[in-house]
Amino acid sequence: MLRMSDAHHWPGRPSPCDGETFSSWFARVAHANFLSPSDLYAAVLPGARLYSVDLDRRSDPDLLNVLSKNTGIPEEQLLTLFLTEFQGRVYERDNPKAPLTWLPHSGGSRNSFGQQACPRCLASSTPFYRKAWRLSFATICPKHGTGLIDRCHKCGYAIAPLQTPSERLFCHCHNCGADLRSAHEPKADRIDQDVQAFLEDVVKRGAAPLGQNGYVHSLSYFWILRKLLRLVVSGEFSLPIQEHVLKETGWTLGSPSIRRLKNVDRLPPTPRRLALRFASHLANDWPDNFISACRAARLTQRRLLRAEEHAPFAFVAVVEAHLCEGPTTVDNRQFDRAVDFLVRHNQQPTHAALSDLLNNRIHAKRHLAAAGRQCAPYGTHRYWKLDGVAPETREAAKRAAKLAGENVGPWVDRIIQKALEQKL
């Protein structure tokens, strides 16, 4: 049993590596003394239990004091292992009752995807988990240029160093035992590497260029980027915005599939990297690209500023100046004239056509519009289904798509196309 005294150091006391997280170092200390991290935590803080605690977020004075005395590492050095170095640059302040922006929770929960990793870095002589991997906008390893992982490539469980029982399993999945170093991540595109390098530079400088606004504080920039990311990933405007950006940039992404999630941090690194590329494009040449996308998606001031009490001035000023809504109602006379205009020009007065003409969604008069196009015949629509597929196959496809972070339809479409290309 470990002795907690000033006179004796523990047998195993590895030094923290450059850029290492506190939880990674704590796990390595436990393994060096032939204990699991949960056992060491209970020994250092009698009566306490590790469970799903995120040790990287806040420092416990009693925990640091005991670790410092028994490892010989000064408390000042241990304090540098926490995520507090991002305070004031990435997030404003740490509210214990709320999640941190860009720094999702990492713990023992199956879906706590806050800890990312580079399989090739973990294969080094001294594997450890880095603080830079905790940032959700970091999806690429700066050293190798390959994508990061945030879950087991076999079972989909979150990476949790504090749940590994021994040093031999430090780089393994705590649920199924798969070796995380065997996960294959391809080289990231140059444009995505440039986006991440820019965001890393914003963190270091504490400021970022924002078009006509000049340089803004990094907190304002990351707030805006977060808002743009949510517009790209979730909500009714996500698909129109994605289609507009693809048309505007000419990117050839094949069949992009970004799973629609309200919590963008739950996206796996690959689709999150793609979503960050879209959001970064909207932030470039501010505010021109953003305004163009909002107008194409019919996104107005009311939707953008709803429930946003702490929006930065650089965002609010642009929205109020360029995306102010027109008349909120359309009377019967205006509606009838719009219908007559479309009929005279040989167009069907459908809801979509009337909305474009009147610059109003006319929800209250939707039933008066002509019926839109009928659905395509069965088997010819984009969202089709396969008949005769066993239920077990359907469930396996759902699990595989979820593991890849994609919707089932696009995932099946991509897999079938890939198989056909190999056959033909």
PEKAHU-V255929 format. One line per field, one symbol per residue. psi: psi as a letter, one per 20 degrees, with the letter a starting at -180 (. if undefined). burial: # if it has 24 or more other ideal C-beta (glycine too) atoms within 12 Angstrom, else .. A space follows every 50 residues. Layout:
# PEKAHU-V255929
psi->???
burial->???
This chain:
# PEKAHU-V255929
psi->qqpnrhhpqqgomqqqrpjqqghggghhgghhkkqqhhghghhhnpiqqg dkpniigqpoggghgghghiijpqhhhhhiirjiiipiggqgroohjqqq pjmqqpbiqhknkhorqohhhhjrhnprpqhhihpiiojqohgijrqrqj rpigijqqpnhiiphrhhjhkqpigijqohiipoprpqqhhhhhghhghh hggghjqqpmciibprqhggghgghgghghhhgqriigghgghggghhhj pnjdnpoopophohiipqhghhgghhgghhghhqlpjghggggghhjlpr gghhjpknhkpqhhggggghhikpqbpiqorhggghhgggghghklqpmr ggghgggilqilhhkhiiqqqaqqqqqpiiqhnrqpqjpqhhhghhhggg ghhikrqgghgggggggghhhhh.
burial->.#.......#..##.#..###############.#######.###....# ..#####.##..##.######.#....#########..###........# #########.############....################...##### ###..#########..#.######....###.#.#..#...##.##.### .##....#.#..#..####################.###.##.###.... ..#..######..#####################.##.############ #..##......#.###.##..##......#....#..##..#......#. #.##..##.###..#...#...........................#... ########.######.........
